Amino acid sequence: MKINPNTQLLHLTVAEYMELLKMIKSEEKVYVYGLKGLANILGCSRATASKIKSSGIIDEAIAQVGNVIVIDKFKVLELIAVKENEK
């Protein structure tokens, strides 16, 4: 369903409003922090998470400033899936 961006909120039906909410929620990013967070995503130890991070496979999903590591959860899973499909 395509909603005109110029439509006032009060003129939307309940179905249109719920669709907008779903679109907003699907765009939300989920971040985890540090090697512990990465290990939780991947279901591995911190040492293995560190090796994966150092390998460069998931560099696109990582932002690091000093010791602070911020990781986009869905991007990591996407990159790992792509790497697995290449094998």
N, CA, C and O atoms as a Maestro MAE file, in Angstrom:
{
 s_m_m2io_version
 :::
 2.0.0
}

f_m_ct {
 s_m_title
 :::
 protein
 m_atom[348] {
  # First column is atom index #
  i_m_mmod_type
  r_m_x_coord
  r_m_y_coord
  r_m_z_coord
  i_m_residue_number
  s_m_chain_name
  s_m_pdb_residue_name
  s_m_pdb_atom_name
  i_m_atomic_number
  :::
  1 25 0.849 -1.166 0.000 1 A "MET " " N  " 7
  2 3 0.000 0.000 0.000 1 A "MET " " CA " 6
  3 2 0.901 1.237 0.000 1 A "MET " " C  " 6
  4 15 1.777 1.373 0.854 1 A "MET " " O  " 8
  5 25 0.686 2.110 -0.933 2 A "LYS " " N  " 7
  6 3 1.473 3.343 -1.049 2 A "LYS " " CA " 6
  7 2 0.701 4.481 -0.395 2 A "LYS " " C  " 6
  8 15 -0.459 4.728 -0.726 2 A "LYS " " O  " 8
  9 25 1.352 5.168 0.531 3 A "ILE " " N  " 7
  10 3 0.718 6.269 1.248 3 A "ILE " " CA " 6
  11 2 1.349 7.569 0.776 3 A "ILE " " C  " 6
  12 15 2.572 7.707 0.741 3 A "ILE " " O  " 8
  13 25 0.500 8.514 0.417 4 A "ASN " " N  " 7
  14 3 0.969 9.825 -0.015 4 A "ASN " " CA " 6
  15 2 1.646 10.515 1.168 4 A "ASN " " C  " 6
  16 15 1.034 10.645 2.228 4 A "ASN " " O  " 8
  17 25 2.888 10.956 1.013 5 A "PRO " " N  " 7
  18 3 3.587 11.585 2.136 5 A "PRO " " CA " 6
  19 2 2.968 12.909 2.582 5 A "PRO " " C  " 6
  20 15 3.261 13.392 3.676 5 A "PRO " " O  " 8
  21 25 2.120 13.493 1.747 6 A "ASN " " N  " 7
  22 3 1.479 14.758 2.100 6 A "ASN " " CA " 6
  23 2 0.167 14.565 2.852 6 A "ASN " " C  " 6
  24 15 -0.460 15.545 3.254 6 A "ASN " " O  " 8
  25 25 -0.258 13.321 3.049 7 A "THR " " N  " 7
  26 3 -1.495 13.038 3.769 7 A "THR " " CA " 6
  27 2 -1.320 13.363 5.244 7 A "THR " " C  " 6
  28 15 -0.323 12.995 5.866 7 A "THR " " O  " 8
  29 25 -2.305 14.056 5.785 8 A "GLN " " N  " 7
  30 3 -2.254 14.370 7.209 8 A "GLN " " CA " 6
  31 2 -2.510 13.105 8.010 8 A "GLN " " C  " 6
  32 15 -3.251 12.221 7.579 8 A "GLN " " O  " 8
  33 25 -1.899 13.029 9.161 9 A "LEU " " N  " 7
  34 3 -1.997 11.843 10.000 9 A "LEU " " CA " 6
  35 2 -3.442 11.532 10.377 9 A "LEU " " C  " 6
  36 15 -3.818 10.363 10.459 9 A "LEU " " O  " 8
  37 25 -4.239 12.541 10.602 10 A "LEU " " N  " 7
  38 3 -5.621 12.300 11.017 10 A "LEU " " CA " 6
  39 2 -6.485 11.743 9.898 10 A "LEU " " C  " 6
  40 15 -7.591 11.272 10.160 10 A "LEU " " O  " 8
  41 25 -6.010 11.783 8.650 11 A "HIS " " N  " 7
  42 3 -6.772 11.239 7.526 11 A "HIS " " CA " 6
  43 2 -6.389 9.803 7.177 11 A "HIS " " C  " 6
  44 15 -6.948 9.226 6.244 11 A "HIS " " O  " 8
  45 25 -5.461 9.230 7.900 12 A "LEU " " N  " 7
  46 3 -5.060 7.847 7.647 12 A "LEU " " CA " 6
  47 2 -6.042 6.880 8.292 12 A "LEU " " C  " 6
  48 15 -6.617 7.162 9.344 12 A "LEU " " O  " 8
  49 25 -6.223 5.740 7.645 13 A "THR " " N  " 7
  50 3 -7.009 4.680 8.265 13 A "THR " " CA " 6
  51 2 -6.122 3.971 9.280 13 A "THR " " C  " 6
  52 15 -4.909 4.181 9.312 13 A "THR " " O  " 8
  53 25 -6.725 3.146 10.094 14 A "VAL " " N  " 7
  54 3 -5.955 2.394 11.086 14 A "VAL " " CA " 6
  55 2 -4.945 1.485 10.383 14 A "VAL " " C  " 6
  56 15 -3.805 1.361 10.830 14 A "VAL " " O  " 8
  57 25 -5.360 0.852 9.289 15 A "ALA " " N  " 7
  58 3 -4.468 -0.044 8.552 15 A "ALA " " CA " 6
  59 2 -3.264 0.717 7.991 15 A "ALA " " C  " 6
  60 15 -2.136 0.227 8.051 15 A "ALA " " O  " 8
  61 25 -3.501 1.908 7.448 16 A "GLU " " N  " 7
  62 3 -2.405 2.709 6.909 16 A "GLU " " CA " 6
  63 2 -1.447 3.142 8.017 16 A "GLU " " C  " 6
  64 15 -0.229 3.134 7.836 16 A "GLU " " O  " 8
  65 25 -2.007 3.519 9.160 17 A "TYR " " N  " 7
  66 3 -1.190 3.939 10.297 17 A "TYR " " CA " 6
  67 2 -0.334 2.776 10.805 17 A "TYR " " C  " 6
  68 15 0.844 2.956 11.114 17 A "TYR " " O  " 8
  69 25 -0.931 1.588 10.891 18 A "MET " " N  " 7
  70 3 -0.183 0.416 11.361 18 A "MET " " CA " 6
  71 2 0.929 0.056 10.376 18 A "MET " " C  " 6
  72 15 2.008 -0.374 10.785 18 A "MET " " O  " 8
  73 25 0.668 0.230 9.089 19 A "GLU " " N  " 7
  74 3 1.701 -0.036 8.088 19 A "GLU " " CA " 6
  75 2 2.871 0.934 8.261 19 A "GLU " " C  " 6
  76 15 4.031 0.539 8.137 19 A "GLU " " O  " 8
  77 25 2.570 2.192 8.545 20 A "LEU " " N  " 7
  78 3 3.626 3.171 8.802 20 A "LEU " " CA " 6
  79 2 4.465 2.772 10.009 20 A "LEU " " C  " 6
  80 15 5.691 2.885 9.982 20 A "LEU " " O  " 8
  81 25 3.811 2.308 11.061 21 A "LEU " " N  " 7
  82 3 4.536 1.881 12.261 21 A "LEU " " CA " 6
  83 2 5.454 0.703 11.964 21 A "LEU " " C  " 6
  84 15 6.580 0.650 12.459 21 A "LEU " " O  " 8
  85 25 4.974 -0.249 11.152 22 A "LYS " " N  " 7
  86 3 5.801 -1.402 10.783 22 A "LYS " " CA " 6
  87 2 7.026 -0.959 9.992 22 A "LYS " " C  " 6
  88 15 8.125 -1.477 10.193 22 A "LYS " " O  " 8
  89 25 6.830 0.007 9.087 23 A "MET " " N  " 7
  90 3 7.950 0.498 8.285 23 A "MET " " CA " 6
  91 2 8.989 1.165 9.175 23 A "MET " " C  " 6
  92 15 10.189 0.989 8.966 23 A "MET " " O  " 8
  93 25 8.543 1.920 10.154 24 A "ILE " " N  " 7
  94 3 9.462 2.602 11.062 24 A "ILE " " CA " 6
  95 2 10.231 1.590 11.901 24 A "ILE " " C  " 6
  96 15 11.441 1.725 12.080 24 A "ILE " " O  " 8
  97 25 9.537 0.575 12.418 25 A "LYS " " N  " 7
  98 3 10.199 -0.429 13.254 25 A "LYS " " CA " 6
  99 2 11.190 -1.259 12.454 25 A "LYS " " C  " 6
  100 15 12.232 -1.655 12.977 25 A "LYS " " O  " 8
  101 25 10.876 -1.529 11.185 26 A "SER " " N  " 7
  102 3 11.794 -2.332 10.377 26 A "SER " " CA " 6
  103 2 13.069 -1.563 10.053 26 A "SER " " C  " 6
  104 15 14.097 -2.172 9.756 26 A "SER " " O  " 8
  105 25 13.020 -0.233 10.106 27 A "GLU " " N  " 7
  106 3 14.189 0.581 9.811 27 A "GLU " " CA " 6
  107 2 15.081 0.796 11.031 27 A "GLU " " C  " 6
  108 15 16.202 1.286 10.895 27 A "GLU " " O  " 8
  109 25 14.600 0.437 12.218 28 A "GLU " " N  " 7
  110 3 15.394 0.636 13.426 28 A "GLU " " CA " 6
  111 2 16.614 -0.279 13.405 28 A "GLU " " C  " 6
  112 15 16.529 -1.444 13.016 28 A "GLU " " O  " 8
  113 25 17.722 0.257 13.820 29 A "LYS " " N  " 7
  114 3 18.944 -0.541 13.880 29 A "LYS " " CA " 6
  115 2 19.152 -1.016 15.306 29 A "LYS " " C  " 6
  116 15 18.806 -0.333 16.270 29 A "LYS " " O  " 8
  117 25 19.718 -2.189 15.410 30 A "VAL " " N  " 7
  118 3 20.031 -2.754 16.718 30 A "VAL " " CA " 6
  119 2 21.547 -2.828 16.823 30 A "VAL " " C  " 6
  120 15 22.215 -3.426 15.980 30 A "VAL " " O  " 8
  121 25 22.072 -2.215 17.862 31 A "TYR " " N  " 7
  122 3 23.514 -2.192 18.065 31 A "TYR " " CA " 6
  123 2 23.889 -2.999 19.299 31 A "TYR " " C  " 6
  124 15 23.153 -3.039 20.284 31 A "TYR " " O  " 8
  125 25 25.040 -3.636 19.223 32 A "VAL " " N  " 7
  126 3 25.634 -4.286 20.388 32 A "VAL " " CA " 6
  127 2 27.010 -3.670 20.570 32 A "VAL " " C  " 6
  128 15 27.565 -3.066 19.652 32 A "VAL " " O  " 8
  129 25 27.544 -3.830 21.758 33 A "TYR " " N  " 7
  130 3 28.787 -3.159 22.095 33 A "TYR " " CA " 6
  131 2 29.842 -4.158 22.547 33 A "TYR " " C  " 6
  132 15 29.567 -5.056 23.343 33 A "TYR " " O  " 8
  133 25 31.035 -3.991 22.035 34 A "GLY " " N  " 7
  134 3 32.176 -4.770 22.480 34 A "GLY " " CA " 6
  135 2 32.232 -6.179 21.922 34 A "GLY " " C  " 6
  136 15 31.337 -6.635 21.210 34 A "GLY " " O  " 8
  137 25 33.315 -6.849 22.271 35 A "LEU " " N  " 7
  138 3 33.503 -8.231 21.826 35 A "LEU " " CA " 6
  139 2 32.497 -9.166 22.478 35 A "LEU " " C  " 6
  140 15 32.100 -10.170 21.886 35 A "LEU " " O  " 8
  141 25 32.087 -8.837 23.693 36 A "LYS " " N  " 7
  142 3 31.087 -9.662 24.369 36 A "LYS " " CA " 6
  143 2 29.767 -9.634 23.591 36 A "LYS " " C  " 6
  144 15 29.126 -10.671 23.423 36 A "LYS " " O  " 8
  145 25 29.364 -8.464 23.122 37 A "GLY " " N  " 7
  146 3 28.148 -8.347 22.321 37 A "GLY " " CA " 6
  147 2 28.262 -9.110 21.015 37 A "GLY " " C  " 6
  148 15 27.319 -9.784 20.601 37 A "GLY " " O  " 8
  149 25 29.420 -9.006 20.359 38 A "LEU " " N  " 7
  150 3 29.648 -9.740 19.116 38 A "LEU " " CA " 6
  151 2 29.612 -11.240 19.367 38 A "LEU " " C  " 6
  152 15 29.043 -11.992 18.575 38 A "LEU " " O  " 8
  153 25 30.216 -11.675 20.462 39 A "ALA " " N  " 7
  154 3 30.209 -13.101 20.809 39 A "ALA " " CA " 6
  155 2 28.785 -13.594 21.048 39 A "ALA " " C  " 6
  156 15 28.449 -14.718 20.675 39 A "ALA " " O  " 8
  157 25 27.945 -12.763 21.667 40 A "ASN " " N  " 7
  158 3 26.552 -13.148 21.891 40 A "ASN " " CA " 6
  159 2 25.797 -13.296 20.578 40 A "ASN " " C  " 6
  160 15 25.002 -14.223 20.426 40 A "ASN " " O  " 8
  161 25 26.033 -12.401 19.635 41 A "ILE " " N  " 7
  162 3 25.369 -12.481 18.327 41 A "ILE " " CA " 6
  163 2 25.750 -13.771 17.615 41 A "ILE " " C  " 6
  164 15 24.895 -14.478 17.081 41 A "ILE " " O  " 8
  165 25 27.042 -14.065 17.617 42 A "LEU " " N  " 7
  166 3 27.552 -15.198 16.849 42 A "LEU " " CA " 6
  167 2 27.493 -16.516 17.608 42 A "LEU " " C  " 6
  168 15 27.674 -17.581 17.017 42 A "LEU " " O  " 8
  169 25 27.243 -16.454 18.904 43 A "GLY " " N  " 7
  170 3 27.184 -17.673 19.698 43 A "GLY " " CA " 6
  171 2 28.541 -18.334 19.827 43 A "GLY " " C  " 6
  172 15 28.661 -19.554 19.717 43 A "GLY " " O  " 8
  173 25 29.563 -17.524 20.061 44 A "CYS " " N  " 7
  174 3 30.919 -18.058 20.185 44 A "CYS " " CA " 6
  175 2 31.609 -17.392 21.371 44 A "CYS " " C  " 6
  176 15 31.018 -16.563 22.063 44 A "CYS " " O  " 8
  177 25 32.854 -17.761 21.592 45 A "SER " " N  " 7
  178 3 33.619 -17.166 22.696 45 A "SER " " CA " 6
  179 2 34.122 -15.781 22.293 45 A "SER " " C  " 6
  180 15 34.096 -15.411 21.119 45 A "SER " " O  " 8
  181 25 34.581 -15.025 23.290 46 A "ARG " " N  " 7
  182 3 35.145 -13.700 23.000 46 A "ARG " " CA " 6
  183 2 36.406 -13.822 22.144 46 A "ARG " " C  " 6
  184 15 36.663 -12.978 21.286 46 A "ARG " " O  " 8
  185 25 37.182 -14.867 22.381 47 A "ALA " " N  " 7
  186 3 38.410 -15.063 21.601 47 A "ALA " " CA " 6
  187 2 38.080 -15.280 20.123 47 A "ALA " " C  " 6
  188 15 38.729 -14.712 19.244 47 A "ALA " " O  " 8
  189 25 37.069 -16.105 19.860 48 A "THR " " N  " 7
  190 3 36.658 -16.347 18.479 48 A "THR " " CA " 6
  191 2 36.069 -15.083 17.868 48 A "THR " " C  " 6
  192 15 36.322 -14.784 16.701 48 A "THR " " O  " 8
  193 25 35.284 -14.335 18.648 49 A "ALA " " N  " 7
  194 3 34.717 -13.073 18.169 49 A "ALA " " CA " 6
  195 2 35.835 -12.102 17.806 49 A "ALA " " C  " 6
  196 15 35.739 -11.383 16.812 49 A "ALA " " O  " 8
  197 25 36.887 -12.082 18.604 50 A "SER " " N  " 7
  198 3 38.031 -11.216 18.324 50 A "SER " " CA " 6
  199 2 38.723 -11.620 17.025 50 A "SER " " C  " 6
  200 15 39.123 -10.760 16.240 50 A "SER " " O  " 8
  201 25 38.863 -12.923 16.796 51 A "LYS " " N  " 7
  202 3 39.475 -13.408 15.558 51 A "LYS " " CA " 6
  203 2 38.635 -13.019 14.343 51 A "LYS " " C  " 6
  204 15 39.171 -12.598 13.318 51 A "LYS " " O  " 8
  205 25 37.316 -13.163 14.466 52 A "ILE " " N  " 7
  206 3 36.421 -12.811 13.359 52 A "ILE " " CA " 6
  207 2 36.501 -11.315 13.077 52 A "ILE " " C  " 6
  208 15 36.552 -10.896 11.920 52 A "ILE " " O  " 8
  209 25 36.513 -10.512 14.139 53 A "LYS " " N  " 7
  210 3 36.623 -9.058 13.984 53 A "LYS " " CA " 6
  211 2 37.938 -8.694 13.305 53 A "LYS " " C  " 6
  212 15 37.966 -7.857 12.403 53 A "LYS " " O  " 8
  213 25 39.014 -9.317 13.735 54 A "SER " " N  " 7
  214 3 40.344 -9.024 13.184 54 A "SER " " CA " 6
  215 2 40.501 -9.494 11.743 54 A "SER " " C  " 6
  216 15 41.335 -8.967 11.007 54 A "SER " " O  " 8
  217 25 39.703 -10.484 11.334 55 A "SER " " N  " 7
  218 3 39.817 -11.017 9.976 55 A "SER " " CA " 6
  219 2 39.351 -10.025 8.919 55 A "SER " " C  " 6
  220 15 39.734 -10.133 7.754 55 A "SER " " O  " 8
  221 25 38.522 -9.054 9.320 56 A "GLY " " N  " 7
  222 3 38.050 -8.053 8.367 56 A "GLY " " CA " 6
  223 2 36.753 -8.405 7.680 56 A "GLY " " C  " 6
  224 15 36.236 -7.612 6.894 56 A "GLY " " O  " 8
  225 25 36.215 -9.581 7.960 57 A "ILE " " N  " 7
  226 3 34.977 -10.027 7.321 57 A "ILE " " CA " 6
  227 2 33.814 -9.091 7.643 57 A "ILE " " C  " 6
  228 15 32.965 -8.833 6.790 57 A "ILE " " O  " 8
  229 25 33.779 -8.591 8.858 58 A "ILE " " N  " 7
  230 3 32.629 -7.799 9.307 58 A "ILE " " CA " 6
  231 2 32.972 -6.322 9.512 58 A "ILE " " C  " 6
  232 15 32.293 -5.631 10.271 58 A "ILE " " O  " 8
  233 25 34.004 -5.841 8.851 59 A "ASP " " N  " 7
  234 3 34.433 -4.447 9.031 59 A "ASP " " CA " 6
  235 2 33.332 -3.435 8.722 59 A "ASP " " C  " 6
  236 15 33.256 -2.391 9.369 59 A "ASP " " O  " 8
  237 25 32.474 -3.734 7.737 60 A "GLU " " N  " 7
  238 3 31.403 -2.808 7.360 60 A "GLU " " CA " 6
  239 2 30.387 -2.610 8.478 60 A "GLU " " C  " 6
  240 15 29.695 -1.592 8.508 60 A "GLU " " O  " 8
  241 25 30.289 -3.559 9.389 61 A "ALA " " N  " 7
  242 3 29.295 -3.499 10.460 61 A "ALA " " CA " 6
  243 2 29.857 -2.921 11.752 61 A "ALA " " C  " 6
  244 15 29.128 -2.772 12.733 61 A "ALA " " O  " 8
  245 25 31.136 -2.596 11.759 62 A "ILE " " N  " 7
  246 3 31.790 -2.168 13.001 62 A "ILE " " CA " 6
  247 2 32.219 -0.708 12.921 62 A "ILE " " C  " 6
  248 15 32.785 -0.256 11.925 62 A "ILE " " O  " 8
  249 25 31.932 0.007 13.996 63 A "ALA " " N  " 7
  250 3 32.466 1.362 14.172 63 A "ALA " " CA " 6
  251 2 33.259 1.330 15.470 63 A "ALA " " C  " 6
  252 15 32.726 0.974 16.521 63 A "ALA " " O  " 8
  253 25 34.520 1.698 15.396 64 A "GLN " " N  " 7
  254 3 35.366 1.647 16.585 64 A "GLN " " CA " 6
  255 2 36.104 2.963 16.751 64 A "GLN " " C  " 6
  256 15 36.762 3.450 15.832 64 A "GLN " " O  " 8
  257 25 35.979 3.525 17.947 65 A "VAL " " N  " 7
  258 3 36.724 4.729 18.309 65 A "VAL " " CA " 6
  259 2 37.456 4.404 19.599 65 A "VAL " " C  " 6
  260 15 36.838 4.261 20.655 65 A "VAL " " O  " 8
  261 25 38.766 4.290 19.511 66 A "GLY " " N  " 7
  262 3 39.543 3.903 20.683 66 A "GLY " " CA " 6
  263 2 39.190 2.488 21.095 66 A "GLY " " C  " 6
  264 15 39.277 1.557 20.295 66 A "GLY " " O  " 8
  265 25 38.790 2.331 22.348 67 A "ASN " " N  " 7
  266 3 38.427 1.009 22.860 67 A "ASN " " CA " 6
  267 2 36.949 0.693 22.707 67 A "ASN " " C  " 6
  268 15 36.530 -0.430 22.988 67 A "ASN " " O  " 8
  269 25 36.153 1.656 22.269 68 A "VAL " " N  " 7
  270 3 34.708 1.460 22.157 68 A "VAL " " CA " 6
  271 2 34.380 0.862 20.794 68 A "VAL " " C  " 6
  272 15 34.716 1.427 19.754 68 A "VAL " " O  " 8
  273 25 33.719 -0.292 20.819 69 A "ILE " " N  " 7
  274 3 33.331 -0.981 19.592 69 A "ILE " " CA " 6
  275 2 31.807 -0.999 19.533 69 A "ILE " " C  " 6
  276 15 31.151 -1.483 20.456 69 A "ILE " " O  " 8
  277 25 31.243 -0.467 18.438 70 A "VAL " " N  " 7
  278 3 29.798 -0.476 18.227 70 A "VAL " " CA " 6
  279 2 29.538 -1.315 16.987 70 A "VAL " " C  " 6
  280 15 30.142 -1.091 15.938 70 A "VAL " " O  " 8
  281 25 28.627 -2.291 17.112 71 A "ILE " " N  " 7
  282 3 28.408 -3.259 16.046 71 A "ILE " " CA " 6
  283 2 26.938 -3.277 15.661 71 A "ILE " " C  " 6
  284 15 26.065 -3.396 16.521 71 A "ILE " " O  " 8
  285 25 26.662 -3.159 14.352 72 A "ASP " " N  " 7
  286 3 25.305 -3.264 13.816 72 A "ASP " " CA " 6
  287 2 24.963 -4.754 13.717 72 A "ASP " " C  " 6
  288 15 25.537 -5.480 12.905 72 A "ASP " " O  " 8
  289 25 24.033 -5.193 14.546 73 A "LYS " " N  " 7
  290 3 23.717 -6.619 14.674 73 A "LYS " " CA " 6
  291 2 23.278 -7.239 13.347 73 A "LYS " " C  " 6
  292 15 23.793 -8.286 12.955 73 A "LYS " " O  " 8
  293 25 22.334 -6.606 12.657 74 A "PHE " " N  " 7
  294 3 21.797 -7.197 11.435 74 A "PHE " " CA " 6
  295 2 22.820 -7.184 10.304 74 A "PHE " " C  " 6
  296 15 22.837 -8.091 9.473 74 A "PHE " " O  " 8
  297 25 23.663 -6.172 10.268 75 A "LYS " " N  " 7
  298 3 24.704 -6.101 9.237 75 A "LYS " " CA " 6
  299 2 25.732 -7.218 9.433 75 A "LYS " " C  " 6
  300 15 26.200 -7.810 8.461 75 A "LYS " " O  " 8
  301 25 26.081 -7.503 10.689 76 A "VAL " " N  " 7
  302 3 27.017 -8.599 10.975 76 A "VAL " " CA " 6
  303 2 26.446 -9.920 10.479 76 A "VAL " " C  " 6
  304 15 27.133 -10.691 9.810 76 A "VAL " " O  " 8
  305 25 25.193 -10.174 10.809 77 A "LEU " " N  " 7
  306 3 24.573 -11.433 10.397 77 A "LEU " " CA " 6
  307 2 24.497 -11.532 8.878 77 A "LEU " " C  " 6
  308 15 24.691 -12.608 8.311 77 A "LEU " " O  " 8
  309 25 24.216 -10.414 8.224 78 A "GLU " " N  " 7
  310 3 24.163 -10.386 6.767 78 A "GLU " " CA " 6
  311 2 25.540 -10.678 6.163 78 A "GLU " " C  " 6
  312 15 25.651 -11.465 5.224 78 A "GLU " " O  " 8
  313 25 26.573 -10.052 6.695 79 A "LEU " " N  " 7
  314 3 27.930 -10.263 6.177 79 A "LEU " " CA " 6
  315 2 28.413 -11.691 6.406 79 A "LEU " " C  " 6
  316 15 29.065 -12.276 5.542 79 A "LEU " " O  " 8
  317 25 28.094 -12.246 7.560 80 A "ILE " " N  " 7
  318 3 28.474 -13.639 7.849 80 A "ILE " " CA " 6
  319 2 27.749 -14.584 6.893 80 A "ILE " " C  " 6
  320 15 28.340 -15.547 6.404 80 A "ILE " " O  " 8
  321 25 26.473 -14.312 6.626 81 A "ALA " " N  " 7
  322 3 25.706 -15.155 5.704 81 A "ALA " " CA " 6
  323 2 26.296 -15.093 4.298 81 A "ALA " " C  " 6
  324 15 26.391 -16.120 3.625 81 A "ALA " " O  " 8
  325 25 26.689 -13.915 3.851 82 A "VAL " " N  " 7
  326 3 27.303 -13.766 2.530 82 A "VAL " " CA " 6
  327 2 28.603 -14.550 2.471 82 A "VAL " " C  " 6
  328 15 28.877 -15.231 1.483 82 A "VAL " " O  " 8
  329 25 29.403 -14.456 3.526 83 A "LYS " " N  " 7
  330 3 30.678 -15.177 3.570 83 A "LYS " " CA " 6
  331 2 30.450 -16.689 3.535 83 A "LYS " " C  " 6
  332 15 31.194 -17.415 2.875 83 A "LYS " " O  " 8
  333 25 29.421 -17.163 4.245 84 A "GLU " " N  " 7
  334 3 29.116 -18.599 4.264 84 A "GLU " " CA " 6
  335 2 28.653 -19.076 2.888 84 A "GLU " " C  " 6
  336 15 28.967 -20.196 2.486 84 A "GLU " " O  " 8
  337 25 27.906 -18.234 2.159 85 A "ASN " " N  " 7
  338 3 27.430 -18.610 0.828 85 A "ASN " " CA " 6
  339 2 28.557 -18.677 -0.191 85 A "ASN " " C  " 6
  340 15 28.452 -19.396 -1.185 85 A "ASN " " O  " 8
  341 25 29.632 -17.936 0.045 86 A "GLU " " N  " 7
  342 3 30.771 -17.946 -0.869 86 A "GLU " " CA " 6
  343 2 31.569 -19.239 -0.778 86 A "GLU " " C  " 6
  344 15 32.258 -19.609 -1.728 86 A "GLU " " O  " 8
  345 25 31.485 -19.927 0.349 87 A "LYS " " N  " 7
  346 3 32.278 -21.153 0.546 87 A "LYS " " CA " 6
  347 2 31.780 -22.282 -0.305 87 A "LYS " " C  " 6
  348 15 32.335 -23.380 -0.260 87 A "LYS " " O  " 8
  :::
 }
 m_bond[347] {
  # First column is bond index #
  i_m_from
  i_m_to
  i_m_order
  :::
  1 1 2 1
  2 2 3 1
  3 3 4 2
  4 3 5 1
  5 5 6 1
  6 6 7 1
  7 7 8 2
  8 7 9 1
  9 9 10 1
  10 10 11 1
  11 11 12 2
  12 11 13 1
  13 13 14 1
  14 14 15 1
  15 15 16 2
  16 15 17 1
  17 17 18 1
  18 18 19 1
  19 19 20 2
  20 19 21 1
  21 21 22 1
  22 22 23 1
  23 23 24 2
  24 23 25 1
  25 25 26 1
  26 26 27 1
  27 27 28 2
  28 27 29 1
  29 29 30 1
  30 30 31 1
  31 31 32 2
  32 31 33 1
  33 33 34 1
  34 34 35 1
  35 35 36 2
  36 35 37 1
  37 37 38 1
  38 38 39 1
  39 39 40 2
  40 39 41 1
  41 41 42 1
  42 42 43 1
  43 43 44 2
  44 43 45 1
  45 45 46 1
  46 46 47 1
  47 47 48 2
  48 47 49 1
  49 49 50 1
  50 50 51 1
  51 51 52 2
  52 51 53 1
  53 53 54 1
  54 54 55 1
  55 55 56 2
  56 55 57 1
  57 57 58 1
  58 58 59 1
  59 59 60 2
  60 59 61 1
  61 61 62 1
  62 62 63 1
  63 63 64 2
  64 63 65 1
  65 65 66 1
  66 66 67 1
  67 67 68 2
  68 67 69 1
  69 69 70 1
  70 70 71 1
  71 71 72 2
  72 71 73 1
  73 73 74 1
  74 74 75 1
  75 75 76 2
  76 75 77 1
  77 77 78 1
  78 78 79 1
  79 79 80 2
  80 79 81 1
  81 81 82 1
  82 82 83 1
  83 83 84 2
  84 83 85 1
  85 85 86 1
  86 86 87 1
  87 87 88 2
  88 87 89 1
  89 89 90 1
  90 90 91 1
  91 91 92 2
  92 91 93 1
  93 93 94 1
  94 94 95 1
  95 95 96 2
  96 95 97 1
  97 97 98 1
  98 98 99 1
  99 99 100 2
  100 99 101 1
  101 101 102 1
  102 102 103 1
  103 103 104 2
  104 103 105 1
  105 105 106 1
  106 106 107 1
  107 107 108 2
  108 107 109 1
  109 109 110 1
  110 110 111 1
  111 111 112 2
  112 111 113 1
  113 113 114 1
  114 114 115 1
  115 115 116 2
  116 115 117 1
  117 117 118 1
  118 118 119 1
  119 119 120 2
  120 119 121 1
  121 121 122 1
  122 122 123 1
  123 123 124 2
  124 123 125 1
  125 125 126 1
  126 126 127 1
  127 127 128 2
  128 127 129 1
  129 129 130 1
  130 130 131 1
  131 131 132 2
  132 131 133 1
  133 133 134 1
  134 134 135 1
  135 135 136 2
  136 135 137 1
  137 137 138 1
  138 138 139 1
  139 139 140 2
  140 139 141 1
  141 141 142 1
  142 142 143 1
  143 143 144 2
  144 143 145 1
  145 145 146 1
  146 146 147 1
  147 147 148 2
  148 147 149 1
  149 149 150 1
  150 150 151 1
  151 151 152 2
  152 151 153 1
  153 153 154 1
  154 154 155 1
  155 155 156 2
  156 155 157 1
  157 157 158 1
  158 158 159 1
  159 159 160 2
  160 159 161 1
  161 161 162 1
  162 162 163 1
  163 163 164 2
  164 163 165 1
  165 165 166 1
  166 166 167 1
  167 167 168 2
  168 167 169 1
  169 169 170 1
  170 170 171 1
  171 171 172 2
  172 171 173 1
  173 173 174 1
  174 174 175 1
  175 175 176 2
  176 175 177 1
  177 177 178 1
  178 178 179 1
  179 179 180 2
  180 179 181 1
  181 181 182 1
  182 182 183 1
  183 183 184 2
  184 183 185 1
  185 185 186 1
  186 186 187 1
  187 187 188 2
  188 187 189 1
  189 189 190 1
  190 190 191 1
  191 191 192 2
  192 191 193 1
  193 193 194 1
  194 194 195 1
  195 195 196 2
  196 195 197 1
  197 197 198 1
  198 198 199 1
  199 199 200 2
  200 199 201 1
  201 201 202 1
  202 202 203 1
  203 203 204 2
  204 203 205 1
  205 205 206 1
  206 206 207 1
  207 207 208 2
  208 207 209 1
  209 209 210 1
  210 210 211 1
  211 211 212 2
  212 211 213 1
  213 213 214 1
  214 214 215 1
  215 215 216 2
  216 215 217 1
  217 217 218 1
  218 218 219 1
  219 219 220 2
  220 219 221 1
  221 221 222 1
  222 222 223 1
  223 223 224 2
  224 223 225 1
  225 225 226 1
  226 226 227 1
  227 227 228 2
  228 227 229 1
  229 229 230 1
  230 230 231 1
  231 231 232 2
  232 231 233 1
  233 233 234 1
  234 234 235 1
  235 235 236 2
  236 235 237 1
  237 237 238 1
  238 238 239 1
  239 239 240 2
  240 239 241 1
  241 241 242 1
  242 242 243 1
  243 243 244 2
  244 243 245 1
  245 245 246 1
  246 246 247 1
  247 247 248 2
  248 247 249 1
  249 249 250 1
  250 250 251 1
  251 251 252 2
  252 251 253 1
  253 253 254 1
  254 254 255 1
  255 255 256 2
  256 255 257 1
  257 257 258 1
  258 258 259 1
  259 259 260 2
  260 259 261 1
  261 261 262 1
  262 262 263 1
  263 263 264 2
  264 263 265 1
  265 265 266 1
  266 266 267 1
  267 267 268 2
  268 267 269 1
  269 269 270 1
  270 270 271 1
  271 271 272 2
  272 271 273 1
  273 273 274 1
  274 274 275 1
  275 275 276 2
  276 275 277 1
  277 277 278 1
  278 278 279 1
  279 279 280 2
  280 279 281 1
  281 281 282 1
  282 282 283 1
  283 283 284 2
  284 283 285 1
  285 285 286 1
  286 286 287 1
  287 287 288 2
  288 287 289 1
  289 289 290 1
  290 290 291 1
  291 291 292 2
  292 291 293 1
  293 293 294 1
  294 294 295 1
  295 295 296 2
  296 295 297 1
  297 297 298 1
  298 298 299 1
  299 299 300 2
  300 299 301 1
  301 301 302 1
  302 302 303 1
  303 303 304 2
  304 303 305 1
  305 305 306 1
  306 306 307 1
  307 307 308 2
  308 307 309 1
  309 309 310 1
  310 310 311 1
  311 311 312 2
  312 311 313 1
  313 313 314 1
  314 314 315 1
  315 315 316 2
  316 315 317 1
  317 317 318 1
  318 318 319 1
  319 319 320 2
  320 319 321 1
  321 321 322 1
  322 322 323 1
  323 323 324 2
  324 323 325 1
  325 325 326 1
  326 326 327 1
  327 327 328 2
  328 327 329 1
  329 329 330 1
  330 330 331 1
  331 331 332 2
  332 331 333 1
  333 333 334 1
  334 334 335 1
  335 335 336 2
  336 335 337 1
  337 337 338 1
  338 338 339 1
  339 339 340 2
  340 339 341 1
  341 341 342 1
  342 342 343 1
  343 343 344 2
  344 343 345 1
  345 345 346 1
  346 346 347 1
  347 347 348 2
  :::
 }
}
